[in-house]
Amino acid sequence: MLDGDYTSFSIGDAQYGAPWDRSGVSEADCLLCHLKGYLWKERGATLRGRFFKCGPTVGAGWATIKLSQDESEDPRVDEVSIDYSKKEIADFENLHLQIVRRPPDENCWSCHAVADGKKRGRQWSPETDIHKAKEFTCISCHPGDKDHNFAKGNTLQQTVRPDLDNTMNSCEDCHYKGKDKKAPRYKHPFSPRHMKRIACQTCHIPFITASADLVYDHASTGSTTTYDTSRYLSNDPLDPKKSVPGTNPNTWYPTIREFKGRIVPVKSLIVIYWGDLDEKTNVVKPIFLWKIRELKKPPLKDDDKDGIPEINSLDEIKAFLKALKGKDKFGNPVANHPVLIKGGFLYHLDKKGEVEKIKHDQAETLDFSLSHNVVSGENVIGARGCKDCHSKKSSFFLRKVLIDPYDEKGKPVYIQAWESLGIDKEKLGRLLLEQ
């Protein structure tokens, strides 16, 4: 009953289990990477239908499936008939001739597209990345060894295989140190100090042209409400409410921040949720959403007029924090010390029963590193000279950064990039002097 590796989270239902006795398990599948034309969507529908053992077989094309009649963006399979004589995708008898040594990009992308798209707005096409335009593939930069250890960089939120950090070639390795003999050598007219202080990606990923998730509000309704970049950011870095004609409306500009001594571009994610504060460790444990949904919730106003009520006023927060001191359907406390995590702050009730707002590390934005969608030529920051950054209308230092989707009146809260970099106003004045 507790094994949910291949099923959705139980949402508090102890009887919701994975039917191993009926389906068997989904085994490791080499063809995921090493077969061209692998049927990813069909495999996914099979697993959603809980035919776990059949997933790899369906992916190789050796089955006939019947999809559910329910209309959904994520269809599921109702019936599977195995047929190893089918050869449209893979020939069972001659499979050794069809397995490719170098996995094609589409197989890498089938796993990474959704996650990277949501987190970063990443695309991988000749139009959006100069490396793809030059016919580089995923494994050109991320080769694997015989043990399937893939080379990787070192990013802000990456926690998988830290022992492999920085095993892939960096921008400097190819374009400065000459590890790739065909890579053009950079020639920048500005001071070499820029190269030590600013990561190459910061200037060569000046913007992203696909929407990405920007806000996850788990608190207002007990279900996740997602707002993407197009709602709060625009193709004008200085004015999120303005749209520049003739430019892709989904375009947005990264946040810039420091990481290991260098300025890097990131896509921020703002997460709003109710939690239970451990006063000894100052750690907030998120409250399960099913507990929020089943709670007798205080009424919320729709201050930003988008049709969805949001938790934002102090009165609303106070009423909700009091409600969270109740018990769930199993008779357990919903939270011992309920708090709201939102916009860089932790909200809780003080000893007098009033809302106190304090800074808290867990309330800061989650920043995801940007490493793809690299551009060259006139779109690179600095291509038009020093004034790209060092001017009174600098889109580099003065670009708007969202830190809270709604303040007490339902209005979005922004800071400028120089603030996220920790620059004071005196230094900013020097940086923005006309050159």
Residue pairs with C-beta under 8 A, 6 or more apart in sequence:
1 14
1 15
1 16
1 17
2 17
3 17
3 18
3 20
4 10
4 16
4 17
4 18
5 18
6 18
6 25
6 26
6 47
6 50
6 52
7 16
7 17
7 18
7 50
10 16
10 17
11 289
11 290
12 288
12 290
12 291
12 329
18 50
18 52
19 50
20 52
22 50
23 50
23 51
23 52
23 53
23 54
24 52
24 53
25 52
25 53
26 47
26 52
26 53
26 55
26 56
27 53
27 56
29 55
29 56
29 59
30 99
31 38
31 56
31 59
31 60
31 90
31 99
32 38
32 56
32 59
32 107
33 103
33 107
33 108
34 99
34 100
34 101
34 103
34 107
35 60
35 89
35 90
35 98
35 99
35 100
35 107
36 98
36 100
36 104
36 106
36 107
37 61
37 89
37 90
38 59
38 60
38 89
38 107
38 110
39 58
39 59
39 60
39 61
39 89
40 59
40 110
42 58
42 59
42 65
42 77
43 55
43 56
43 58
43 59
44 74
45 65
45 67
45 74
45 75
45 76
45 77
46 54
46 55
46 58
46 59
46 63
46 65
46 77
46 80
47 55
48 74
48 75
48 76
48 77
49 68
49 76
49 77
49 78
49 80
51 58
51 77
51 80
54 63
54 80
54 82
57 63
57 82
58 65
58 77
58 80
60 89
60 90
61 86
61 87
61 88
61 89
61 90
62 82
62 83
62 84
62 86
62 89
62 90
62 92
63 80
63 81
63 82
63 83
63 86
64 80
64 81
64 83
64 86
65 77
65 79
65 80
65 81
66 77
66 78
66 79
66 80
67 75
67 76
67 77
67 78
68 75
68 76
68 77
68 78
70 76
84 92
85 92
90 98
91 97
91 98
102 137
102 139
103 138
103 139
104 137
105 124
105 137
105 138
108 138
108 139
109 124
109 138
116 122
116 372
117 123
117 210
117 212
118 212
118 213
119 212
119 213
119 267
119 269
119 368
120 208
120 212
120 267
120 368
120 370
120 372
121 208
121 209
121 210
121 211
121 212
121 229
121 252
121 267
121 373
122 208
122 210
122 370
122 372
122 373
123 129
123 209
123 210
123 372
123 373
124 132
124 138
124 372
125 132
126 132
126 133
127 133
128 209
128 210
128 373
129 372
129 373
129 374
129 375
130 374
130 375
130 376
131 140
131 141
131 374
139 150
141 151
141 168
141 169
142 150
142 151
142 152
142 168
143 150
143 151
143 168
144 150
144 151
149 161
149 164
149 167
150 164
151 164
151 167
151 168
151 169
152 158
152 161
152 164
152 165
152 166
152 167
152 168
153 165
153 166
153 168
153 170
153 369
153 371
154 165
154 166
154 260
155 368
155 369
155 371
156 259
156 264
156 266
156 367
156 368
156 369
157 366
157 367
157 368
157 369
158 165
158 369
169 179
169 180
171 199
171 200
171 201
171 204
172 200
173 179
173 180
174 180
174 183
175 183
175 184
175 185
175 186
175 200
176 185
176 186
178 185
188 194
188 195
188 382
190 382
190 386
196 262
197 262
197 263
198 262
198 263
199 259
199 262
199 263
199 264
199 265
201 264
201 265
201 370
201 371
201 374
202 256
202 263
202 264
202 265
202 381
203 380
203 381
203 382
204 374
204 375
204 376
204 380
204 381
205 254
205 265
205 370
205 371
205 372
205 373
205 374
205 375
206 253
206 375
206 379
206 380
206 381
207 235
207 237
207 251
207 252
207 253
207 254
207 379
208 229
208 251
208 252
208 253
208 254
208 267
208 370
208 373
209 248
209 250
209 251
209 373
210 250
211 228
211 229
211 230
211 250
211 252
212 228
212 229
212 252
212 267
213 226
213 227
213 228
213 229
213 269
214 227
214 228
214 229
214 231
214 232
214 233
214 268
214 269
214 270
214 402
214 405
215 225
215 226
215 227
215 231
215 232
215 269
215 270
215 271
215 272
215 402
215 405
216 224
216 225
216 226
216 269
216 270
216 271
216 272
216 273
217 224
217 225
217 226
217 227
217 272
217 310
217 311
217 405
218 224
218 225
218 271
218 272
218 273
218 274
218 286
218 289
218 292
219 272
219 273
219 274
219 292
219 311
219 320
219 340
219 342
220 272
220 300
220 308
220 309
220 310
220 311
221 292
221 293
221 308
221 309
222 289
222 290
222 292
222 293
222 294
222 295
222 297
223 289
223 293
224 289
225 308
227 405
229 250
229 252
229 267
230 249
230 250
230 252
232 240
232 402
232 405
232 412
233 240
233 252
233 253
233 400
233 402
234 240
234 241
234 242
234 243
234 244
234 249
234 251
234 252
235 243
235 244
235 247
235 248
235 249
235 250
235 251
235 252
236 242
236 243
236 244
237 253
237 395
237 398
237 399
237 400
238 393
238 395
238 398
238 399
238 400
239 400
240 400
240 402
240 412
240 414
243 249
253 395
253 399
254 265
254 266
254 267
254 370
255 265
255 266
255 267
255 268
255 365
255 367
255 401
255 417
255 420
256 263
256 264
256 265
256 266
256 396
256 399
256 417
256 420
256 421
257 263
257 264
257 266
257 367
257 420
257 421
258 264
258 421
258 422
259 266
259 369
263 421
264 369
264 370
265 369
265 370
266 367
266 368
266 369
266 370
267 367
267 368
267 370
268 365
268 366
268 367
268 368
268 401
268 402
269 365
269 366
269 367
269 368
270 343
270 365
270 366
270 402
270 403
270 404
270 405
271 341
271 366
272 311
272 340
272 341
272 342
272 343
272 405
273 286
273 287
273 340
273 341
274 286
274 287
274 292
274 320
274 324
274 335
274 338
274 339
274 340
274 341
275 284
275 285
275 286
275 287
275 335
275 338
275 339
275 340
275 341
275 362
276 284
276 285
276 287
276 335
276 336
276 337
276 338
276 339
277 283
277 284
277 337
277 338
277 339
277 346
277 348
278 284
278 285
278 337
279 337
282 360
283 362
284 339
284 341
284 346
284 360
284 362
287 324
287 334
287 335
287 338
291 328
291 334
294 328
294 329
295 323
295 324
295 326
295 334
296 323
296 326
297 320
297 323
298 316
298 319
298 320
298 323
299 309
300 309
300 310
300 311
300 316
301 309
301 313
301 316
302 308
302 309
302 310
302 410
303 310
303 312
303 313
303 406
303 409
303 410
304 310
304 406
304 410
304 411
305 410
310 405
310 406
310 410
311 317
311 320
311 340
311 342
312 406
312 407
312 408
312 409
312 410
313 408
313 409
314 355
314 408
317 340
317 347
317 355
318 349
318 354
318 355
320 340
321 338
321 339
321 340
321 347
321 348
321 349
321 355
322 349
324 334
324 335
324 338
325 333
325 334
325 335
325 338
326 333
326 334
327 333
327 334
328 334
337 348
338 348
338 349
339 346
339 347
339 348
340 346
340 347
340 348
341 360
341 362
341 363
342 363
342 404
343 363
343 403
343 404
343 405
343 407
343 413
344 359
344 360
344 363
344 364
344 365
344 403
344 404
345 357
345 358
345 359
345 360
345 363
346 357
346 358
346 359
346 360
346 362
346 363
347 355
347 356
347 357
348 355
348 356
348 358
349 355
349 356
350 356
365 403
377 383
378 384
381 388
381 389
381 396
382 388
382 389
385 435
386 435
387 434
387 435
388 394
388 395
388 396
389 396
389 397
389 431
390 431
390 432
390 433
390 434
390 435
391 432
391 434
391 435
392 432
392 434
394 431
394 432
396 417
397 416
397 417
397 418
397 421
397 423
397 428
397 431
397 432
398 416
398 417
398 418
399 416
399 417
400 414
400 415
400 416
401 414
401 415
401 416
401 417
401 419
401 420
402 412
402 413
402 414
403 413
403 414
403 415
404 412
404 413
405 412
405 413
406 412
406 413
407 413
418 428
418 431
423 431
